[in-house]
Amino acid sequence: MKHLGLGRRLQTTLGLAAGLCGIFAAVLVAFLATAPMANAGGWATVHRYVKKTGNCSGQEILASYYHTGKRTATGERFDANGNTAAARTWALGTSLTVTNPHNGRSLTVRVNDTGPWGLSYKMGARLDLARGAAQRLGMSGTQYVCVS
């Protein structure tokens, strides 16, 4: 009798786990279906999906964003939610007005780090925004932004 009760509990637990896995898979598929295409193939395909808008009064540059790090080039602690950016084109401490040409949102960021580096720089990214700044601009992935 005891083994029968354990079997039913195990069967119920396995059924619950399978159901949760199914829900997780459905959520993951829904997320991937709505994810921006620029991220679908990574940096290798970014220029297939991300194009300049021509709607900028200043410079239109390719921007990405990052959310990890410990210290910035200025020595301050990295704040993923801050209005900061990494750039190699502008000097540390420079304030830049960044505008998303797709929705008109604008904010001022302070360059406190150097970057982007590696493949993102090789593929054309010239500004790496902190995740919080990118979210406030309404960026959903790598895209061109207006800088003045």
WOLINHU-V18478 format. One line per field, one symbol per residue. psi: psi as a letter, one per 40 degrees, with the letter a starting at -180 (. if undefined). burial: # if it has 16 or more other C-alpha atoms within 10 Angstrom, else .. A space follows every 10 residues. Layout:
psi->???
burial->???
//
This chain:
psi->dddddddddd dddddddddd dddddddddd dddeiidded eaddededdh iidefhdaih ihiaiieiid iideeihhhd eigiihiedi ihehhhhhhh edeeiiihih heiiaiiadd ddeehehhii ddddddefhe ahihihh.
burial->.......... .......... .......... ......###. ..#..#...# .....#...# ######.... .#.....### ..######.# .#..##.### #....#.### ######...# #..####### ####..###. #######.
//
